[in-house]
């Protein structure tokens, strides 16, 4: 019974924290700017590459972009 109460209390605290973060996000002003999605994809794949490699998951970061697609494959395979 106490374990169930603890789980519910933890869930309530998590929800409260999520609402606080949402309120903060909604109160901020944001500056929109262009983003290079190929670079973003490369950065994201670099972040998860160690975990993927450990689990033998292949990451394919090839893009249609001529200026960054080759770099993406080179960076991924060189690590």
C-alpha positions as CSV (number, residue, x, y, z in Angstrom):
1,X,0.0,0.0,0.0
2,X,2.8,2.4,0.9
3,X,4.6,1.6,-2.4
4,X,1.4,2.6,-4.3
5,X,1.2,5.9,-2.4
6,X,4.8,6.6,-3.1
7,X,4.3,6.0,-6.8
8,X,1.3,8.3,-6.9
9,X,3.1,11.0,-4.9
10,X,6.1,10.7,-7.3
11,X,3.9,10.9,-10.3
12,X,2.1,14.0,-8.8
13,X,5.5,15.7,-8.2
14,X,6.6,14.9,-11.8
15,X,3.3,16.3,-13.2
16,X,3.7,19.5,-11.1
17,X,7.3,19.9,-12.3
18,X,6.2,19.4,-15.9
19,X,3.5,22.1,-15.5
20,X,6.1,24.5,-14.0
21,X,8.4,23.9,-17.0
22,X,5.5,24.4,-19.4
23,X,4.6,27.7,-17.7
24,X,8.2,28.9,-18.0
25,X,8.4,27.9,-21.6
26,X,5.1,29.7,-22.5
27,X,6.2,32.9,-20.7
28,X,9.5,33.2,-22.6
29,X,9.9,34.9,-25.9
30,X,11.7,33.0,-28.7
31,X,13.8,34.2,-31.5
32,X,13.2,32.1,-34.6
33,X,16.2,31.6,-36.8
34,X,17.1,29.3,-39.7
35,X,18.5,25.9,-38.8
36,X,20.7,23.6,-40.9
37,X,18.8,20.3,-40.4
38,X,21.7,18.3,-41.8
39,X,24.0,19.7,-39.1
40,X,21.4,19.2,-36.4
41,X,21.0,15.6,-37.5
42,X,24.7,15.0,-37.4
43,X,25.0,16.6,-33.9
44,X,22.1,14.5,-32.6
45,X,23.6,11.3,-34.0
46,X,26.9,12.1,-32.5
47,X,25.2,12.4,-29.1
48,X,23.6,8.9,-29.3
49,X,26.4,7.2,-31.3
50,X,28.1,5.6,-28.3
51,X,24.9,4.0,-27.1
52,X,23.9,2.9,-30.6
53,X,27.4,1.4,-31.1
54,X,27.2,-0.4,-27.8
55,X,23.9,-2.0,-28.9
56,X,25.1,-2.6,-32.4
57,X,22.6,-0.2,-33.9
58,X,23.6,1.4,-37.2
59,X,23.0,5.1,-37.6
60,X,22.5,6.3,-41.2
61,X,23.1,10.1,-41.4
62,X,23.3,10.4,-45.1
63,X,21.5,13.4,-46.6
64,X,20.7,14.8,-50.0
65,X,22.7,17.8,-49.2
66,X,26.0,17.8,-51.2
67,X,27.8,20.0,-48.7
68,X,27.2,18.0,-45.5
69,X,26.0,14.5,-46.4
70,X,29.5,13.2,-47.1
71,X,30.8,14.8,-43.9
72,X,28.0,13.1,-41.9
73,X,29.0,9.7,-43.2
74,X,32.7,10.4,-42.6
75,X,32.1,11.6,-39.1
76,X,29.9,8.7,-38.2
77,X,32.2,6.0,-39.5
78,X,35.4,7.5,-38.2
79,X,34.4,7.3,-34.5
